[in-house]
Amino acid sequence: MVRIYAVHLDQMLDQETFHQLSTYLSVERENRIRALQNNLAAHRTLIGGLLARYVLSKKLQVASSDLCFYQNEYGKPLLKSSRPLHFNLSYSGEWVVCSISSTSVGVVIEKMNPIDYAKAKRFFTPDEYAELLNKEEIERLAYYYRLWCLKESYLKATGKGLYHSMDAFSITPSIRSGQYEVENGKQTFYVKEYALDPAYKLAVCAKNKGFAEQIKQMQASFLVRNFMAASESHTTPFSAKLI
């Protein structure tokens, strides 16, 4: 089953709590957070790391500090585990999302900010771009973000991310169905759209076509309380890398 978790950043953390929580993450993520000039982006990166650890530790029934991660050749974080369990993170605006699956998975959320459609041409096939421009102006922005999320979630699920060109394959959004199949040689990937927030588009892709019907939503304050409560019972240093 492909499961999706979403955290809404309902409030910014005070400096002391922010610093305390960052110590539960890897040195790499701590450094990435420090390098961010935007406060919202820093909070998203922090909450993303906490969310991944929270859902994975609960799924495996282990302490968060016992989780260990590594990267594939394209830089995608993966979990070292005796059980097949994959995860992926995405954040945009006030939302952080995480998807987990027994097979490779990719998730993308995007806030629908205005864009320059001329620059979109390099991301889409000629047919996709023509379809985009044929849309009525009131529909065009949402259609652009649907295409983007569907395609990027697939690239993330393959493990290659944007190392693979987005205009090298096509996914055509359907009004009748929110789930799609993408052939990749001998492999088939399945993509599903979710409605989380009217101002955002969200898509999840996996080799497993069993998608949860609903997204598990929580406020950042809920995640922080539960993560810290669970962590207080474990004194092992958080030495796992990457997340």
BAFI-3210 file (N, C-alpha, C; in Angstrom, 3 decimals, decimal comma, padded with zeros to 6 digits):
// residues 243
n [1|2|3|4|5|6|7|8|9|10|11|12|13|14|15|16|17|18|19|20|21|22|23|24|25|26|27|28|29|30|31|32|33|34|35|36|37|38|39|40|41|42|43|44|45|46|47|48|49|50|51|52|53|54|55|56|57|58|59|60|61|62|63|64|65|66|67|68|69|70|71|72|73|74|75|76|77|78|79|80|81|82|83|84|85|86|87|88|89|90|91|92|93|94|95|96|97|98|99|100|101|102|103|104|105|106|107|108|109|110|111|112|113|114|115|116|117|118|119|120|121|122|123|124|125|126|127|128|129|130|131|132|133|134|135|136|137|138|139|140|141|142|143|144|145|146|147|148|149|150|151|152|153|154|155|156|157|158|159|160|161|162|163|164|165|166|167|168|169|170|171|172|173|174|175|176|177|178|179|180|181|182|183|184|185|186|187|188|189|190|191|192|193|194|195|196|197|198|199|200|201|202|203|204|205|206|207|208|209|210|211|212|213|214|215|216|217|218|219|220|221|222|223|224|225|226|227|228|229|230|231|232|233|234|235|236|237|238|239|240|241|242|243]
n.u [000,837|000,555|001,188|000,379|001,480|000,832|001,927|000,874|002,202|001,442|002,360|005,283|008,247|009,690|013,002|014,580|013,258|013,383|016,160|016,661|015,193|016,543|018,831|018,172|018,390|020,364|023,810|024,227|021,659|021,188|023,162|022,229|019,854|020,806|021,993|019,906|018,264|015,684|013,102|010,736|011,377|013,463|012,070|010,381|012,268|013,310|010,968|010,339|012,444|011,895|009,317|009,748|011,383|009,584|007,309|008,532|009,840|007,625|006,312|008,162|008,462|010,627|013,194|013,623|016,256|017,535|017,229|018,704|020,220|020,968|022,341|021,308|022,893|022,052|021,550|019,221|017,662|017,602|016,309|018,036|017,158|015,889|013,433|011,431|011,064|010,256|010,622|009,659|010,059|008,488|008,102|006,287|005,254|003,134|003,087|004,275|005,043|005,090|005,664|005,258|006,141|006,158|007,520|009,581|009,087|007,696|006,940|005,271|004,543|003,166|002,810|000,503|001,817|002,056|003,400|005,856|004,800|006,225|008,694|008,048|008,114|010,409|010,116|008,103|006,630|006,164|003,397|002,238|002,850|001,499|-001,126|-001,284|-001,131|-003,484|-005,423|-008,007|-007,412|-008,104|-007,903|-005,358|-003,090|-003,524|-003,525|-000,900|000,510|-000,545|000,498|003,245|003,577|002,721|004,645|007,133|006,866|006,929|009,582|010,979|010,198|011,459|013,980|015,843|015,227|015,515|017,679|016,939|015,443|012,539|011,013|011,186|009,315|005,770|002,831|-000,567|-002,929|-006,093|-009,536|-011,402|-010,171|-008,069|-005,763|-002,884|-000,943|002,479|004,701|007,919|010,270|010,554|009,188|006,385|004,937|002,792|000,679|-000,880|-003,201|-003,894|-006,219|-005,372|-005,195|-006,793|-005,094|-002,913|-001,181|-000,850|000,882|001,524|003,753|004,394|005,663|003,855|000,416|-001,493|-002,928|-003,427|-006,632|-007,041|-005,215|-003,072|-003,299|-001,699|-000,999|001,927|002,598|001,486|003,047|005,594|005,239|004,673|006,913|009,000|008,201|008,420|011,133|012,303|012,338|014,418|017,883|019,919|022,289|021,440|022,641|022,298|022,555|021,849|019,024]
n.v [-001,197|002,189|004,941|008,240|011,092|014,236|017,373|020,335|023,528|025,057|026,908|028,889|027,683|028,426|029,765|028,221|025,699|025,013|024,736|022,618|020,516|020,244|018,935|016,297|015,452|014,564|015,600|016,568|017,423|019,351|021,239|021,960|023,211|025,406|026,833|027,908|030,864|031,669|031,678|030,128|028,115|026,890|025,859|024,049|022,182|021,200|020,102|018,227|016,349|015,439|014,376|012,235|010,551|010,083|008,705|006,485|005,228|004,554|002,805|000,715|000,122|000,876|002,764|006,186|006,968|004,665|004,343|004,146|005,682|005,983|007,113|006,834|006,520|008,833|010,566|010,245|009,824|006,788|004,105|002,014|-001,180|-004,301|-004,926|-004,317|-001,063|002,014|005,582|009,022|012,572|015,816|019,354|022,428|025,802|026,028|023,371|020,072|016,939|013,365|010,210|006,697|003,335|-000,142|-000,438|001,381|004,901|008,132|011,490|014,577|017,877|021,001|024,465|026,547|028,891|031,874|031,463|031,656|030,805|030,428|029,529|027,034|025,332|023,755|021,684|019,961|017,607|018,203|017,787|017,892|020,502|021,958|021,253|022,439|025,203|025,412|025,400|027,163|030,378|030,497|027,874|027,103|027,412|025,583|023,239|023,179|022,738|020,287|018,617|018,987|017,922|015,246|014,294|014,828|013,354|010,783|010,687|010,932|008,573|006,672|006,991|008,577|011,254|014,689|014,199|012,868|013,769|015,812|016,175|013,889|011,952|011,260|012,174|012,167|014,071|012,987|013,718|011,941|010,086|009,809|008,356|006,886|004,991|004,384|003,300|001,901|000,631|-002,641|-002,206|-001,047|001,902|003,528|006,302|008,647|011,249|013,600|015,520|017,937|020,611|023,512|025,377|024,037|021,423|017,879|014,847|011,324|008,680|005,237|001,824|000,143|-000,288|000,017|002,427|004,490|005,740|008,143|010,999|011,103|013,579|016,109|018,635|020,724|021,262|019,080|016,955|017,721|017,609|014,846|013,632|014,583|013,555|010,795|010,659|011,372|009,111|007,676|007,504|007,197|008,614|010,569|009,441|008,588|009,021|011,582|012,175]
n.w [000,000|-000,877|001,003|002,130|003,794|005,233|006,350|007,755|007,991|010,562|012,358|013,119|014,602|017,827|018,398|020,169|020,306|017,619|017,222|019,007|017,853|015,434|016,148|016,199|013,661|010,733|010,301|007,765|006,941|008,887|008,212|005,703|006,404|007,869|005,831|004,433|003,625|003,768|006,093|006,127|004,286|005,669|007,872|006,539|005,579|007,957|009,180|007,232|007,497|010,095|009,752|007,934|009,504|011,600|010,461|009,302|011,474|013,044|011,310|011,076|013,676|015,318|017,052|016,168|016,065|015,330|012,674|009,450|006,668|003,140|-000,035|-003,462|-006,722|-007,938|-005,965|-004,477|-001,361|000,488|002,474|004,718|005,380|006,590|005,764|002,858|002,284|001,124|000,694|000,174|-000,028|-000,232|-000,540|-000,409|-000,309|002,428|003,060|003,793|002,528|002,712|001,330|001,618|000,717|-000,243|-002,510|-004,881|-004,711|-005,470|-004,674|-005,204|-004,403|-005,261|-004,950|-006,594|-008,026|-010,076|-013,392|-016,078|-019,107|-021,433|-020,621|-019,836|-021,937|-022,316|-020,560|-021,282|-023,636|-027,198|-027,805|-025,234|-024,506|-026,453|-025,813|-023,313|-023,961|-025,365|-023,475|-021,698|-020,266|-017,550|-016,774|-017,352|-015,613|-013,502|-014,995|-015,937|-013,517|-012,796|-014,827|-014,325|-011,677|-012,012|-013,844|-012,581|-010,216|-011,204|-012,214|-009,817|-008,581|-010,186|-009,295|-010,487|-010,659|-011,640|-013,247|-015,410|-018,441|-018,534|-020,773|-022,214|-022,064|-021,838|-020,038|-019,943|-018,434|-017,194|-017,199|-016,370|-014,725|-011,876|-011,777|-013,265|-015,688|-016,366|-018,718|-018,520|-020,093|-019,122|-016,839|-014,954|-013,846|-011,521|-011,204|-009,113|-008,439|-005,834|-003,928|-001,893|-001,059|-002,235|-003,429|-004,301|-006,147|-006,217|-006,598|-006,657|-007,266|-007,924|-008,049|-007,071|-007,317|-005,424|-003,875|-001,018|-000,106|001,208|002,411|005,158|007,395|009,362|011,821|012,088|014,726|016,084|015,056|016,011|018,831|019,223|018,087|019,701|022,174|021,736|021,256|023,647|025,182|024,286|024,343|022,594|020,397|017,496|014,861|012,279|008,751|006,295|006,559]
ca.u [000,000|001,246|000,570|000,826|001,345|001,002|002,022|000,640|003,009|000,457|003,045|006,727|008,799|010,601|014,387|015,092|012,677|013,926|017,524|016,590|014,731|017,549|019,856|017,705|018,597|021,750|024,645|024,003|020,407|021,408|023,923|021,334|018,914|021,534|022,318|018,698|018,010|014,235|012,674|009,745|012,094|014,200|011,088|009,952|013,344|013,336|009,766|010,457|013,294|011,180|008,194|010,268|011,790|008,399|006,470|009,319|010,061|006,358|006,029|009,087|008,425|011,977|013,495|014,062|017,723|018,033|017,084|019,940|019,910|022,063|021,895|021,625|023,867|021,490|021,374|017,940|017,812|016,962|016,385|018,630|016,220|015,688|012,116|011,356|010,302|010,775|009,969|010,038|009,583|008,329|007,511|005,987|004,372|002,951|002,874|005,342|004,413|005,950|004,986|006,001|005,635|007,055|008,275|010,092|007,987|008,018|005,807|005,522|003,503|003,554|001,859|000,262|002,224|002,093|004,630|006,049|004,524|007,258|009,774|007,550|008,252|011,511|009,786|007,017|006,697|005,418|001,953|001,856|002,939|000,397|-002,345|-001,234|-001,462|-004,871|-006,324|-008,467|-006,497|-008,522|-007,555|-003,991|-002,135|-003,769|-003,110|000,566|000,993|-000,904|001,508|004,537|003,577|002,650|005,906|008,245|006,681|007,427|011,048|011,455|009,965|012,491|015,234|016,741|014,880|015,662|018,771|016,245|014,737|011,083|010,335|011,488|008,168|004,509|001,699|-001,697|-003,948|-007,439|-010,617|-012,188|-009,452|-006,931|-004,669|-002,307|000,137|003,597|005,574|009,337|010,899|009,796|008,568|005,206|004,743|001,426|000,661|-002,202|-003,338|-004,679|-006,662|-005,001|-005,437|-007,171|-004,018|-001,772|-001,346|-000,099|000,866|002,368|004,034|005,033|005,481|002,697|-000,767|-002,429|-002,783|-004,392|-007,657|-006,953|-003,936|-003,017|-002,892|-001,429|-000,373|003,333|002,650|001,209|004,236|006,683|004,941|004,783|008,289|009,822|007,796|009,010|012,590|012,741|012,490|015,603|019,053|020,912|022,486|020,883|023,827|021,972|022,898|021,055|017,678]
ca.v [000,000|003,480|005,838|009,620|011,881|015,658|018,242|021,752|024,379|025,944|027,963|028,830|027,270|029,375|029,456|027,157|024,428|024,749|024,238|021,305|019,525|020,043|018,015|014,942|015,165|014,341|016,802|017,066|018,193|020,530|022,208|022,444|024,131|026,636|027,555|028,506|032,230|031,828|031,014|029,102|027,008|026,206|025,081|022,918|021,198|020,580|019,280|017,092|015,348|014,860|013,580|010,974|009,713|009,737|007,686|005,272|004,555|003,961|001,678|-000,372|-000,065|001,041|004,138|007,024|006,995|003,412|004,365|004,460|006,055|006,155|007,713|006,113|007,233|010,108|011,394|010,025|009,127|005,489|003,559|000,701|-001,940|-005,695|-004,947|-003,394|000,133|003,179|006,829|010,213|013,819|016,997|020,475|023,649|026,676|025,688|021,928|019,078|015,633|012,182|008,998|005,462|002,200|-001,301|-000,313|002,733|005,871|009,549|012,377|015,985|018,874|022,317|025,562|027,053|030,277|032,253|031,065|032,089|029,605|030,258|028,738|025,674|024,541|022,795|020,602|019,142|017,184|019,141|017,592|018,389|021,965|022,450|021,085|023,461|026,512|025,366|025,543|028,506|031,003|030,182|026,481|026,798|027,305|024,314|022,168|023,172|022,113|018,864|017,979|019,022|016,994|013,891|013,922|014,814|012,237|009,594|010,743|010,655|007,150|005,897|007,184|009,438|012,656|015,552|013,756|012,391|014,901|015,760|016,181|012,626|011,051|012,006|011,733|013,034|014,076|012,600|014,251|010,821|009,259|010,443|007,396|006,669|004,025|004,835|002,186|002,232|-000,634|-003,772|-001,803|-000,189|002,775|004,020|007,669|009,051|012,617|013,801|016,884|018,258|022,025|024,095|026,200|023,161|020,158|016,813|013,562|010,272|007,626|004,053|000,575|-000,477|000,474|000,100|003,726|004,843|006,653|009,427|011,452|011,282|014,957|016,533|019,945|020,649|021,235|017,692|016,165|018,099|017,069|013,399|013,260|014,843|012,626|009,495|010,757|011,502|007,783|007,052|008,349|006,940|009,771|010,455|009,457|008,157|010,060|012,078|012,668]
ca.w [000,000|-000,922|001,973|002,013|005,015|004,947|007,521|007,500|008,872|011,182|013,098|013,122|015,893|018,454|018,075|021,029|019,857|016,281|017,402|019,657|016,884|014,391|016,649|015,943|012,250|010,342|010,148|006,405|006,895|009,723|007,419|004,647|007,041|008,208|004,597|003,875|004,080|003,936|007,322|005,801|003,659|006,735|008,634|005,704|005,537|009,284|009,356|006,320|008,123|011,235|009,250|007,395|010,631|012,397|009,820|009,086|012,758|013,455|010,423|011,382|015,130|015,852|017,437|015,055|016,054|014,774|011,223|008,733|005,296|002,189|-001,289|-004,691|-007,556|-008,352|-004,779|-003,801|-000,073|000,631|003,829|004,919|006,199|006,182|005,130|001,724|002,623|000,417|001,084|-000,573|000,559|-001,077|000,191|-001,148|000,456|003,841|003,179|003,675|002,322|002,685|000,883|001,861|-000,058|-000,287|-003,760|-005,128|-004,690|-005,631|-004,381|-005,522|-004,143|-005,757|-004,842|-007,941|-008,217|-011,499|-014,078|-017,459|-019,900|-022,453|-020,031|-019,601|-023,162|-022,242|-019,636|-021,799|-025,035|-028,057|-027,648|-023,912|-024,501|-027,285|-025,016|-022,265|-024,539|-025,840|-022,344|-021,363|-019,298|-016,181|-016,522|-017,791|-014,511|-012,823|-015,893|-015,904|-012,283|-012,861|-015,657|-013,637|-010,540|-012,532|-014,479|-011,624|-009,275|-011,905|-012,241|-008,462|-008,307|-010,879|-008,582|-011,258|-010,486|-012,805|-014,110|-016,610|-019,029|-018,384|-022,077|-022,890|-021,930|-021,769|-019,225|-020,265|-017,379|-017,601|-016,370|-015,874|-013,765|-011,210|-011,677|-014,582|-015,808|-017,186|-019,074|-018,505|-020,458|-018,616|-015,583|-015,010|-012,693|-011,377|-010,682|-008,616|-007,961|-004,616|-003,647|-000,514|-000,797|-003,529|-003,985|-004,576|-006,860|-005,560|-007,295|-006,089|-008,241|-007,341|-008,787|-006,433|-007,702|-004,309|-003,219|000,022|-000,601|001,892|002,935|006,608|007,624|010,737|011,980|012,490|016,187|016,475|014,730|016,920|020,164|019,224|017,798|020,884|023,226|021,418|021,309|025,034|025,782|023,690|024,565|021,563|019,525|016,162|013,999|010,926|007,790|005,171|006,833]
c.u [000,879|000,502|001,200|000,501|001,628|000,992|001,812|001,438|002,102|001,095|004,545|007,215|009,660|012,030|014,938|014,576|013,231|015,324|017,516|016,193|015,781|018,638|019,456|017,964|020,075|022,494|024,415|022,733|020,509|022,124|023,070|020,357|019,588|021,809|021,111|018,450|016,534|013,769|011,669|010,421|012,872|013,262|010,612|011,003|013,455|012,166|009,798|011,302|012,610|010,053|008,674|010,659|010,573|007,620|007,248|009,543|008,778|006,038|006,893|009,108|009,838|012,149|013,975|015,580|018,327|017,890|018,404|019,618|021,183|021,483|022,200|022,554|023,367|021,178|020,047|018,164|016,993|017,191|017,071|017,735|016,128|014,326|012,100|010,456|010,980|010,001|010,420|009,372|009,396|007,740|007,326|005,030|004,334|002,759|004,169|004,657|005,470|005,111|005,870|005,329|006,627|007,877|008,728|008,934|008,516|006,785|006,214|004,302|004,021|002,430|001,723|000,528|002,231|003,432|004,669|005,890|005,557|008,398|009,357|007,805|009,323|011,204|008,806|007,274|005,931|003,905|001,461|001,838|001,812|-000,923|-002,425|-001,680|-002,897|-005,887|-006,779|-007,581|-006,835|-008,122|-006,064|-003,017|-002,287|-003,314|-001,586|001,076|000,581|000,151|002,841|004,594|003,531|004,007|007,047|008,093|007,160|008,954|011,635|011,278|011,008|013,830|016,197|016,454|015,092|016,944|018,216|015,397|013,223|010,361|010,582|010,352|006,924|003,525|000,556|-002,736|-005,333|-008,459|-011,366|-011,498|-008,281|-005,758|-004,207|-001,248|001,206|004,500|007,017|010,116|010,030|009,057|007,355|005,115|003,308|001,468|-000,758|-002,151|-004,200|-005,047|-006,400|-005,419|-005,750|-006,064|-002,811|-002,184|-000,409|-000,249|001,861|002,529|004,755|004,874|004,277|001,449|-001,823|-002,213|-003,833|-005,387|-007,504|-005,518|-004,055|-002,449|-002,648|-000,844|001,077|003,463|002,393|002,437|005,362|006,460|005,178|006,211|009,164|009,479|008,418|010,520|013,107|012,960|013,706|016,774|020,143|021,065|021,932|022,019|023,531|022,132|021,741|019,691|017,633]
c.v [001,258|004,435|007,219|010,362|013,346|016,460|019,684|022,572|025,446|027,065|027,776|028,485|028,381|028,876|028,290|025,792|024,026|024,137|022,836|020,222|019,239|019,078|016,560|014,508|014,950|015,671|017,412|017,916|019,443|021,621|022,796|023,468|025,459|027,495|028,265|029,880|032,471|031,023|029,897|027,881|026,205|025,335|023,873|021,810|020,466|019,621|018,069|015,977|014,658|013,938|012,236|010,037|009,215|008,591|006,385|004,510|003,901|002,718|000,476|-000,727|-000,105|002,495|004,911|007,030|005,730|003,352|004,757|004,653|006,085|006,783|006,799|006,977|008,593|011,023|011,217|009,295|007,838|004,979|002,203|-000,081|-003,368|-005,880|-003,975|-002,198|001,343|004,417|007,955|011,431|014,884|018,110|021,677|024,490|026,292|024,190|021,139|017,728|014,541|011,000|007,797|004,322|001,054|-001,317|001,135|003,717|007,288|010,381|013,811|016,808|020,219|023,319|026,220|028,550|030,610|031,879|031,669|030,854|029,372|029,387|027,284|024,761|023,467|021,603|019,588|018,708|018,195|019,015|018,133|019,913|022,584|022,360|022,136|024,813|026,568|025,530|027,006|029,070|030,619|028,751|026,200|026,585|025,962|023,144|022,044|022,423|020,648|018,100|017,876|017,967|015,545|013,432|013,852|013,664|010,933|009,561|010,448|009,175|006,274|006,003|008,110|010,923|013,436|015,288|013,226|013,539|014,743|015,724|014,895|011,618|011,895|011,342|012,698|012,975|013,764|013,200|013,106|010,043|010,009|009,509|007,001|005,582|004,607|003,644|002,671|000,955|-001,788|-003,429|-000,925|000,601|003,293|005,384|008,030|010,492|012,651|015,273|017,168|019,667|022,671|024,901|025,363|022,011|019,132|015,528|012,619|009,182|006,473|002,866|-000,187|000,346|000,538|001,384|003,906|005,849|008,050|009,726|011,591|012,672|015,231|017,939|019,749|020,556|019,826|016,820|016,446|017,502|015,564|012,936|013,444|013,886|011,255|009,524|010,820|010,154|007,039|008,006|008,134|008,166|009,521|010,572|009,026|009,322|010,433|012,643|013,401]
c.w [000,000|000,005|001,889|003,307|004,673|006,242|007,084|008,504|009,479|011,986|012,994|014,531|016,491|018,244|018,895|020,581|018,499|016,390|018,016|018,666|015,815|014,837|016,457|014,500|011,957|010,243|008,777|006,333|007,759|008,928|006,301|005,208|007,341|006,970|003,997|004,477|004,385|005,145|007,052|005,177|004,701|007,566|007,832|005,696|006,865|009,461|008,433|006,903|009,282|010,769|008,716|008,522|011,420|011,761|009,610|010,387|013,266|012,605|010,772|012,863|015,718|016,277|016,217|014,925|015,467|013,253|010,579|007,250|004,449|000,922|-002,466|-005,543|-008,022|-007,161|-004,067|-002,485|-000,039|002,043|003,813|005,873|005,681|005,523|003,959|002,061|001,994|000,860|000,157|000,050|-000,505|-000,224|-000,712|-000,317|001,915|004,068|003,020|003,531|002,254|002,226|001,177|001,110|000,037|-001,558|-003,910|-005,300|-004,877|-005,364|-004,681|-005,146|-004,627|-005,508|-006,203|-008,034|-009,704|-012,129|-015,484|-018,349|-020,994|-021,931|-019,810|-020,793|-023,040|-021,330|-020,218|-023,239|-025,882|-027,901|-026,302|-023,896|-025,329|-026,525|-023,917|-022,812|-025,044|-024,718|-022,191|-020,255|-017,865|-015,785|-016,687|-016,638|-013,793|-013,686|-015,921|-014,669|-012,191|-013,651|-014,923|-012,524|-011,002|-013,069|-013,467|-010,621|-009,901|-011,907|-010,865|-008,108|-008,997|-010,178|-009,277|-011,075|-011,775|-013,586|-015,425|-017,135|-018,922|-019,722|-022,868|-022,798|-021,717|-020,812|-019,506|-019,163|-017,942|-016,649|-015,695|-014,766|-013,166|-011,070|-013,081|-014,521|-016,723|-017,436|-019,134|-018,791|-020,005|-017,322|-015,833|-013,720|-012,706|-010,690|-010,278|-008,128|-006,705|-004,491|-002,175|-000,142|-002,144|-004,198|-004,414|-005,487|-006,234|-006,361|-006,637|-007,137|-007,557|-008,280|-008,264|-006,782|-006,599|-003,522|-002,128|-000,535|-000,023|002,314|004,442|006,880|009,104|010,721|012,416|014,002|016,727|016,232|015,713|018,303|020,211|018,949|019,035|022,018|022,999|021,590|022,736|025,708|025,230|023,845|023,532|020,662|018,128|015,154|012,569|009,966|006,879|005,521|008,155]
res [m|v|r|i|y|a|v|h|l|d|q|m|l|d|q|e|t|f|h|q|l|s|t|y|l|s|v|e|r|e|n|r|i|r|a|l|q|n|n|l|a|a|h|r|t|l|i|g|g|l|l|a|r|y|v|l|s|k|k|l|q|v|a|s|s|d|l|c|f|y|q|n|e|y|g|k|p|l|l|k|s|s|r|p|l|h|f|n|l|s|y|s|g|e|w|v|v|c|s|i|s|s|t|s|v|g|v|v|i|e|k|m|n|p|i|d|y|a|k|a|k|r|f|f|t|p|d|e|y|a|e|l|l|n|k|e|e|i|e|r|l|a|y|y|y|r|l|w|c|l|k|e|s|y|l|k|a|t|g|k|g|l|y|h|s|m|d|a|f|s|i|t|p|s|i|r|s|g|q|y|e|v|e|n|g|k|q|t|f|y|v|k|e|y|a|l|d|p|a|y|k|l|a|v|c|a|k|n|k|g|f|a|e|q|i|k|q|m|q|a|s|f|l|v|r|n|f|m|a|a|s|e|s|h|t|t|p|f|s|a|k|l|i]
***
